[in-house]
Amino acid sequence: MTVLRTFKRKYGITAPRVAVHTQAPWYLRWLGVAVVVAGVTGLAWQTYDFGRSHGGFDSGEARAEQSKLESRISELQSENAELRDQLAGVERQAQIETATRGNLAGQLKVLTDENALLKEDLAFFQTLMTASSDAPAGVTINRFRIYPDALPGEYRFQLLVVQSRSRSKEFQGRLQLVVDLVQGGQPQVLLLPRPEQKPDPYVLVFKFYQRVEGTFTVPRDATVTRVQVRVLENGVETPRASQTVNLS
C-alpha cells in the first residue's frame, strides 16, 4: 500500500506540476546583455550631453572653438618663427655695422696719429735743413715717447735718430733701453733688448735719420717710473746719444 501511495503522489492527480522552458544559447544571452548595456550607456551619454547643453556647454561648439584656437596657435608659431629669423638677420646686420664703424674709427685714429706725426717730422726736417751745414757731426735723439699700449704691462716707444749732414758715413749700431720700475715695493732695472730677444727693432742702420718704434713688456704688477734710451755705435762702448723720459 505504501508503494501505491507513493506512485499516486508522484504521478497521480496530486503530483506536482512541471513547467517546460526552452533553453536559449549562451551567445544569444550575451548578445542580449550587450544590447542592454549599449542602450543604457547611450541613454546615459544622451542624458549627460543634454545636461551639459542645458547648463550652457555645447560639445560641438567647444570642439569648433578648440579647432580655431589650435589654428590660431599654429599661425602665431609660424609668425614667431619668421620674426625670430628677421630679428637674427637684423642683429647680424647690426653687428656687421658696429664692427665696420669700429674698424673705421680705428683706421681714422691711426691715420690721424700718422698725420700728426708726419706734420711733426715735416717741421723737424724743415728746421734741420735750415741749420748750418757746418754743424758739428753727431747723432741726436728726437721726440722720444713712451706710453702704455693695449695690453696690461705693455709699453710702446717711439723716437727719431738723426745724424747731422756733415757726417756722410752710414751709421750702424743699436738702441738700448734702460727701464726703471718698481715691483712689490722694490726698485728694479730692466735692460732691453734682453739677450734672448730678437734685435729688431733695436738695430740702427741709416745715413741721415731713422724712425724707430717698438714695444716692450714688464710684469703686470710692476710700475715703470723712468725709461732711458741709448744710441750705441758698433765697436764703441760709450753711447753716442741718450735721452730719458720720466713716467711718474
BELBEL-V287377 format. One record per residue. N is the residue number from 1. PHI is phi in whole degrees, 0 to 359 (NA if undefined). PSI is psi in whole degrees, -180 to 180 (NA if undefined). D_FIRST is the distance of its C-alpha to the first C-alpha in whole Angstrom. Layout:
# BELBEL-V287377
N;PHI;PSI;D_FIRST  N;PHI;PSI;D_FIRST
This chain:
# BELBEL-V287377
1;NA;-34;0  2;294;-41;4  3;294;-40;5  4;294;-42;5  5;296;-39;6  6;295;-41;9  7;296;-43;10  8;294;-35;11  9;291;-33;12  10;273;-36;14  11;238;2;15  12;270;-163;15  13;296;-33;17  14;276;2;17  15;294;149;17  16;297;149;21  17;284;146;24  18;243;127;26  19;257;136;30  20;253;120;32  21;245;144;35  22;275;126;38  23;275;116;39  24;283;150;43  25;296;155;45  26;295;-36;47  27;290;-29;50  28;290;-36;50  29;295;-44;48  30;294;-37;51  31;297;-41;54  32;297;-40;52  33;297;-43;53  34;297;-41;56  35;296;-41;57  36;294;-44;56  37;297;-43;58  38;298;-41;61  39;296;-43;61  40;296;-42;60  41;297;-46;63  42;300;-42;65  43;297;-41;65  44;296;-43;66  45;297;-42;69  46;297;-40;70  47;296;-42;69  48;294;-44;71  49;294;-39;74  50;296;-40;74  51;296;-41;74  52;294;-43;77  53;297;-43;79  54;296;-31;78  55;275;2;80  56;102;6;83  57;248;126;82  58;241;116;82  59;297;-36;81  60;296;-46;83  61;295;-38;86  62;297;-43;86  63;297;-41;85  64;296;-42;88  65;294;-39;90  66;297;-41;89  67;298;-41;90  68;297;-45;94  69;297;-42;94  70;297;-40;93  71;295;-41;96  72;294;-40;99  73;299;-43;98  74;298;-42;99  75;297;-44;102  76;295;-38;103  77;297;-41;102  78;295;-43;104  79;297;-41;107  80;296;-41;107  81;297;-42;107  82;294;-41;110  83;294;-38;112  84;298;-42;112  85;297;-44;113  86;297;-42;116  87;297;-42;117  88;298;-41;117  89;296;-42;119  90;295;-42;121  91;297;-42;121  92;298;-42;122  93;296;-41;125  94;295;-40;126  95;296;-41;126  96;297;-45;128  97;295;-40;131  98;297;-44;131  99;296;-39;132  100;296;-44;134  101;297;-40;136  102;297;-43;136  103;296;-43;138  104;296;-40;140  105;295;-40;141  106;296;-44;141  107;296;-40;144  108;297;-42;146  109;296;-43;146  110;299;-45;147  111;294;-38;150  112;296;-46;151  113;297;-42;152  114;295;-39;153  115;297;-44;155  116;297;-40;156  117;294;-40;157  118;295;-38;159  119;296;-41;161  120;296;-42;162  121;297;-42;163  122;299;-46;165  123;297;-40;167  124;294;-47;167  125;290;-31;169  126;298;-41;171  127;294;-39;172  128;294;-40;173  129;291;-30;175  130;278;-8;177  131;291;161;178  132;293;137;181  133;291;-18;181  134;264;23;183  135;295;149;180  136;300;140;180  137;293;145;177  138;167;174;174  139;244;134;170  140;234;157;169  141;250;130;165  142;232;144;164  143;52;53;161  144;280;122;159  145;231;144;156  146;226;130;153  147;208;151;149  148;299;143;146  149;259;-163;144  150;292;-42;140  151;270;150;138  152;300;134;138  153;81;3;141  154;255;136;143  155;231;147;146  156;246;141;149  157;234;148;152  158;220;143;155  159;197;165;159  160;234;122;162  161;257;125;164  162;236;140;167  163;247;133;171  164;298;155;174  165;293;-22;176  166;288;-13;179  167;250;108;176  168;268;-7;176  169;286;140;174  170;292;134;170  171;270;132;168  172;229;125;166  173;186;-149;164  174;203;163;161  175;262;154;159  176;222;130;158  177;254;132;156  178;248;109;156  179;256;118;153  180;266;128;153  181;217;166;150  182;236;126;148  183;225;125;144  184;62;30;143  185;80;2;146  186;247;132;148  187;287;142;151  188;220;161;150  189;234;130;153  190;242;125;151  191;260;129;154  192;234;142;153  193;282;153;152  194;289;159;150  195;302;-32;151  196;275;-6;148  197;279;155;148  198;288;145;149  199;294;-30;153  200;293;141;152  201;265;31;153  202;273;-7;156  203;281;136;158  204;242;123;161  205;216;106;163  206;199;164;165  207;254;-41;169  208;246;-47;169  209;201;162;166  210;210;128;162  211;271;134;159  212;237;135;157  213;214;137;153  214;192;-176;150  215;227;158;147  216;214;159;147  217;236;149;144  218;231;165;144  219;305;147;141  220;297;-30;139  221;270;9;139  222;262;152;143  223;240;121;146  224;280;127;149  225;255;-33;152  226;203;146;155  227;227;127;155  228;246;135;159  229;250;138;159  230;235;141;162  231;254;116;164  232;248;131;165  233;267;143;167  234;302;131;166  235;84;-1;168  236;237;128;169  237;279;-34;168  238;282;132;169  239;299;140;167  240;283;-29;169  241;201;156;167  242;207;155;165  243;207;146;163  244;236;140;161  245;237;126;158  246;267;130;157  247;257;-12;153  248;206;NA;153
